Amino acid sequence: MLLNWIDWLTIALFFVLMFGIALWCSKRASSSAKDFFLSGQSMPWWLIGISMCAASTSTNSANMFTEYIRNSNLGENWKWWAFLLTGMLTVFVYSKLWVRSGAKSDIEFYEMRYTGKAAAFLRGFRAVYLGFIFNIISTGIVVLAAIKIGQVLFGVDQWTVVIVTCVASIVYSALGGLRGSIYTDFFLFIIIMVGAVVGMHYAVNLPQVGGYHALLSNPTVLEHMSFFPDINNPDIFVAAFVIPIAVQWWNVWYPGSEPGGGGYVVQRMLSAKDENHCMGGSVFYQVVNYAIRPWPWYLTAFASLIVFPDLLSLQKAFPNIDPSLIKGDVAYPAMLTFVPNGWLGLVAAAMMGALFSTVAAHLSMGSNYIANDFWKRFVRPEASEKELILVGRLSVIIIMVGTALISPFLISAGTVFNLILQIGAGTGLIYLLRWFWMRINAWSEITAMAVSFIVACFLQLVYPHLGLPALASWQNLLIVMGITTVAWVSVTLLTAPTAEVKAAEFRGRIKVTRHDIAWGMLAMTLASAAVYSAMFATGYWIYGKTTLAIIMTVAFVVCGVPLFPVLKRLNGRNGC
């Protein structure tokens, strides 16, 4: 579809506002490394929460959710819904520990917790590995979705999408630092959600769909609306529900959902005014992220089942797209082609908002790792504030160049998501226990990181060519998890623990007590139950199932109301 002048004007205004905010923040961001990488640790809870929502909402999000729904049903989203438990555990147990630690990043944590050359190696290697290599892959997934959207919506070739994304992201991220990203995220998230609702409206009201009520009573759609995978299909039920709920949420590392916190989530936590703002912003993010944000995308995905019932229909509708890119995730941008001119520019701006908010989060996180945890720690300890900011900005350029080179060669959102899960399998437990079990040392983490990567790569690249029985993705996940856990626990018990002086210093920093853990776990349980209830309630109200909607709304209240006295007890003991 061709854009008209109104659409181009909307897109132009989008870029003016985005770059304007970054430019406005650039002077403040350039004043100190603390301002550039942590926004001066002055952010209020609501801004932190919205920024987390924007950072986790990428062009990949709607595409991946659509692919899940089309593959089986809504319940396949338990692959990421289960991470709510991870998030709530981080909110109520670990967020205050991160603030108290005084770390500038989750990578700096290693030398606060461990000692010796192993700790230094771990910090340096993780800074480069996560800052460059893994960041490039994660950002590449986001740009992959942008490539598909650009080809489907506007017929733009993939390299044009990549180049525009890279240039805009470099300018936007390098100018404003984390402060610019957080301020801009507020504007971007509003645009993202408005665009999602507009896209949903036109998808649902297409003649072949027949409107909201016709959509939700369509026999094809009814088969895909369940909140749980089909128990009669053991492979999907185990992979999409049992594994995520039983083990994935606490023992798998995934960017944005790290057990105990990490990456851009921790970076935003550390930018908070204090512990209360850190916790408040994190709770706000979890509620919006799971119970509210995805529903316009789900409904658009349901409509796609009627308009494009299979991959062949998508291929026929878009013959100019590379057939290798036609997967279930293409169905979402395909539905946006029905948005008329005038509104199309807003929808395009929303897609770009999702793209730039997530890319900026990864760039800000990566530049922080490279500048503070690699350059200042290992290359030039005497580096000035201006030099660190320069290194951070150069890191942004390098990451985006790497992203530009890798993104066109990725396949689909769901495929890469599963691969990343397998690489992080078995490492999550160590990130939860290292705050409390002082026996864990740097070698424990090095072992977990190395073994999970090697086993995951073996299962992905070598095993399929050995002539052995094929393994499902969930089986791969359990194998990586089991081998990795046995390996790092064994190394932990066979090597010397962190020196007692260092351990005592660390315990003195975080001041964790049994009270923190017990009341934090209770708060996590109540909050998780409340948000899941809210998520189900929202869905049942949308589905028109009034009785179930009322039951889940009552469950939300029953779980949510006791949370307040629990939080008062949790925070009161700590003087927060």
Residue pairs with C-beta under 8 A, 6 or more apart in sequence:
1 153
1 154
1 337
1 341
1 344
2 341
3 11
3 154
3 341
3 344
3 345
3 348
4 341
4 342
6 341
6 342
6 345
7 341
7 342
7 344
7 345
7 348
8 345
9 345
10 345
10 346
10 348
10 349
11 345
11 348
11 349
11 352
14 191
14 349
14 352
14 353
15 168
17 187
18 172
18 184
18 187
18 188
18 356
19 171
19 172
19 175
21 176
21 180
21 183
21 184
21 187
22 171
22 172
22 173
22 175
22 176
22 180
22 184
23 175
23 176
24 176
24 180
25 175
25 176
25 177
25 179
25 180
25 183
26 175
26 176
26 177
26 180
28 35
28 40
28 179
29 35
29 36
29 175
29 176
29 177
29 178
29 179
29 180
29 389
30 36
30 177
30 386
30 389
32 40
32 385
33 371
33 372
33 385
33 388
33 389
33 392
34 40
34 41
34 104
35 177
35 179
36 177
36 178
36 179
36 388
36 389
36 392
37 104
37 105
37 177
37 178
37 267
37 364
37 367
37 368
37 371
37 372
37 392
38 104
38 178
38 267
38 270
38 271
38 368
39 177
39 178
39 179
39 182
39 271
40 179
40 271
41 270
41 271
41 272
41 273
42 271
42 273
43 51
43 182
43 268
43 271
43 272
43 273
43 277
43 281
44 272
44 273
44 277
44 281
45 272
45 276
45 277
45 278
45 279
45 280
45 281
45 284
46 280
46 281
46 284
47 182
47 183
47 186
47 281
48 182
48 268
48 269
48 271
48 272
48 277
48 278
48 280
48 281
48 282
48 284
48 285
49 280
49 281
49 282
49 283
49 284
49 285
49 288
50 185
50 186
50 189
50 284
50 285
50 288
51 181
51 182
51 185
51 186
51 268
52 264
52 265
52 268
52 281
52 282
52 285
52 289
53 185
53 189
53 285
53 288
53 289
53 293
54 185
54 186
54 188
54 189
54 192
54 353
54 357
54 358
54 361
55 181
55 185
55 256
55 264
55 265
55 268
55 357
55 358
55 360
55 361
56 256
56 285
56 289
56 358
56 361
57 189
57 192
57 293
57 354
57 357
57 358
58 141
58 142
58 145
58 354
58 355
58 357
58 358
58 359
59 142
59 143
59 145
59 146
59 149
59 351
59 354
59 355
59 358
60 141
60 142
60 144
60 145
60 358
60 413
61 294
61 297
61 354
62 196
62 297
62 300
62 301
62 332
62 354
63 145
63 148
63 149
63 329
63 330
63 332
63 333
63 413
64 145
64 329
64 413
64 414
64 417
65 77
65 294
65 297
65 298
65 301
65 332
66 297
66 300
66 301
66 304
66 328
66 329
66 331
66 332
67 327
67 328
67 329
67 331
67 412
67 413
67 414
68 74
68 76
68 77
68 79
68 240
68 328
68 414
69 76
69 77
69 224
69 298
69 301
69 302
69 305
70 224
70 301
70 304
70 305
70 328
70 331
71 328
71 414
72 224
72 229
72 230
72 233
72 236
72 240
73 223
73 224
73 225
73 226
73 229
73 230
74 224
74 225
74 226
74 227
74 298
74 539
75 226
75 227
75 228
75 229
75 230
75 240
75 241
76 229
76 236
76 240
77 240
77 294
78 228
78 229
78 240
78 241
78 244
78 245
79 239
79 240
79 244
79 248
79 417
80 244
80 257
81 244
81 290
81 532
81 535
82 244
82 245
82 248
82 249
83 244
83 248
83 249
83 254
83 257
84 249
84 286
84 290
84 528
84 531
84 532
85 245
85 249
85 250
85 524
85 528
86 249
86 250
86 257
86 258
86 259
86 428
87 257
87 282
87 285
87 286
87 289
88 286
88 523
88 524
88 527
88 528
88 531
89 250
89 259
89 260
89 432
89 520
89 521
89 524
90 258
90 259
90 260
90 261
90 265
90 282
91 279
91 282
91 283
91 286
91 523
91 524
91 527
92 279
92 520
92 521
92 523
92 524
92 527
92 570
93 516
93 517
93 520
93 521
93 524
94 260
94 261
94 435
95 261
95 269
95 275
95 278
95 279
95 282
96 275
96 278
96 279
96 516
96 574
96 576
97 435
97 510
97 512
98 106
98 261
98 266
98 269
98 270
98 278
99 269
99 270
99 272
99 274
99 275
99 278
100 275
100 509
100 510
100 511
101 109
101 112
101 509
101 510
102 112
102 509
103 109
103 112
103 270
104 270
104 368
104 372
105 266
105 267
105 270
105 365
105 368
105 369
105 372
105 373
106 258
106 261
106 262
106 263
106 266
106 267
107 123
107 126
107 127
107 130
107 369
107 372
107 373
108 123
108 372
108 373
110 119
110 122
110 123
110 126
110 442
110 445
111 119
111 120
111 123
111 377
112 506
112 509
113 119
113 434
113 498
113 502
113 506
114 122
114 441
114 442
114 445
114 498
114 502
115 442
115 498
115 499
115 502
116 442
118 441
118 442
118 443
118 446
119 442
120 377
120 378
121 442
121 446
122 442
122 445
122 446
123 373
123 377
124 373
124 374
124 377
124 378
126 369
126 373
126 449
127 369
127 370
127 373
127 374
127 377
128 369
128 370
128 374
130 263
130 365
130 366
130 369
131 365
131 366
131 367
131 368
131 369
131 370
131 373
131 374
131 395
131 399
132 366
132 370
132 395
132 398
132 399
132 402
134 255
135 362
135 363
135 365
135 366
135 399
136 399
136 402
136 403
136 406
137 406
137 416
137 420
138 255
138 362
138 420
139 358
139 359
139 362
139 363
139 399
139 400
139 403
139 407
140 403
140 406
140 407
140 410
141 407
141 410
141 413
141 416
141 417
142 355
142 358
142 359
142 362
143 161
143 162
143 165
143 355
143 359
143 403
143 404
143 407
144 407
144 408
144 410
144 412
144 413
144 416
145 329
145 355
145 413
146 161
146 165
146 351
146 355
147 158
147 161
147 162
147 325
147 407
147 408
148 321
148 325
148 329
148 330
148 333
149 333
149 336
149 351
150 156
150 158
150 160
150 161
151 157
151 158
151 161
151 318
151 320
151 321
151 322
151 325
152 318
152 321
152 330
152 333
152 334
152 336
152 337
153 333
153 336
153 337
153 344
153 348
153 351
154 348
155 320
158 408
159 408
162 403
162 404
162 407
162 408
163 404
165 355
165 359
165 400
165 404
166 400
166 401
166 403
166 404
168 356
169 356
169 359
169 360
169 363
169 396
169 400
170 396
170 397
170 400
172 180
172 184
172 356
172 360
173 180
173 181
173 359
173 360
173 363
173 364
173 367
173 396
174 392
174 393
174 396
174 397
176 183
176 184
177 364
177 389
177 392
178 267
178 268
178 271
178 364
178 368
181 357
181 360
181 361
181 364
182 268
182 271
184 356
184 357
184 360
185 357
185 360
187 353
188 353
188 354
188 356
188 357
189 353
189 357
191 346
191 349
191 350
191 353
192 350
192 353
192 354
192 357
193 293
193 296
193 350
194 346
194 350
195 346
195 347
195 348
195 349
195 350
195 351
195 353
196 296
196 297
196 300
196 350
197 296
198 339
198 343
198 346
198 347
198 350
199 296
199 300
199 335
199 336
199 339
199 347
199 350
200 296
200 297
200 299
200 300
200 303
202 338
202 339
202 340
202 343
203 209
203 299
203 300
203 303
203 304
203 307
203 335
203 336
203 338
204 211
204 212
204 215
204 299
204 300
204 303
205 211
205 212
206 303
206 307
206 338
208 306
208 307
209 215
209 218
209 303
209 306
209 307
210 218
213 544
215 221
215 299
215 302
215 303
215 306
216 222
216 225
216 302
216 542
216 543
216 544
218 305
218 306
220 305
220 306
220 309
221 302
221 305
221 306
224 302
224 305
225 302
225 543
227 536
227 539
228 237
228 241
229 236
229 237
229 240
229 241
230 236
230 237
231 237
235 472
235 474
238 474
239 472
239 473
239 474
243 474
243 477
243 478
247 478
247 481
248 421
248 477
249 257
249 259
249 428
250 259
250 428
250 429
250 432
251 259
251 425
251 426
251 427
251 428
251 429
251 481
251 485
252 259
252 421
252 424
252 425
252 426
252 427
252 428
252 477
252 481
253 259
253 262
253 424
253 425
253 427
253 428
253 431
254 420
254 421
254 424
255 263
255 264
255 362
255 420
256 263
256 264
256 265
258 265
258 266
258 428
258 431
259 428
259 429
259 431
259 432
260 431
260 432
260 434
260 435
261 269
262 431
263 365
264 361
264 362
264 364
264 365
265 282
267 364
267 365
267 368
268 281
269 278
269 281
269 282
272 278
272 281
274 576
275 571
275 574
275 576
276 571
276 576
279 571
283 527
286 527
286 531
287 531
287 534
290 531
290 532
290 534
290 535
291 531
291 534
291 535
291 538
292 538
295 538
295 539
295 542
297 332
299 542
300 332
300 335
301 331
301 332
303 335
304 331
304 332
304 334
304 335
307 313
307 334
307 335
308 314
308 317
308 331
308 334
308 335
311 326
311 327
311 328
314 326
314 330
314 331
314 334
315 321
315 323
315 326
317 334
318 326
318 330
318 334
321 330
324 411
325 411
327 411
327 412
327 413
327 414
327 415
328 412
328 414
329 412
329 413
329 414
333 351
336 344
336 347
336 351
339 347
359 400
359 403
362 399
363 395
363 396
363 399
363 400
366 395
366 396
366 399
367 391
367 392
367 393
367 395
367 396
367 399
368 392
370 391
370 392
370 395
371 388
371 389
371 391
371 392
371 395
372 388
375 383
375 388
375 391
376 383
376 388
380 387
383 391
410 416
418 473
419 456
419 460
421 477
422 452
422 456
422 459
422 460
422 473
422 476
422 477
422 480
423 452
423 453
423 456
423 457
423 480
424 452
425 452
425 456
425 477
425 478
425 480
425 481
425 484
426 448
426 451
426 452
426 480
426 481
426 482
426 483
426 484
426 485
426 488
427 448
427 449
427 452
427 484
427 488
429 485
430 440
430 444
430 445
430 448
430 488
433 440
434 440
434 444
434 445
435 510
435 512
436 512
436 517
438 497
438 498
438 503
438 507
439 492
439 493
439 497
440 492
440 497
440 498
441 492
441 495
441 496
441 497
441 498
442 498
443 491
443 492
443 495
444 488
444 489
444 491
444 492
444 495
445 488
447 487
447 488
447 491
448 484
448 487
448 488
451 483
451 484
451 487
451 488
452 480
452 484
455 479
455 480
455 483
455 484
456 476
456 480
459 471
459 476
459 479
459 480
460 476
463 471
464 470
471 479
497 503
498 506
511 574
513 573
515 570
515 573
516 570
516 573
516 574
519 566
519 569
519 570
519 573
520 570
522 566
523 563
523 566
523 567
523 570
526 559
526 560
526 562
526 563
526 566
527 559
527 560
527 563
529 555
529 559
530 556
530 559
530 560
530 563
533 552
533 553
533 555
533 556
533 559
534 552
534 556
536 548
536 552
536 555
537 549
537 552
537 553
537 555
537 556
540 546
540 548
540 549
540 552
541 549
541 553
543 549
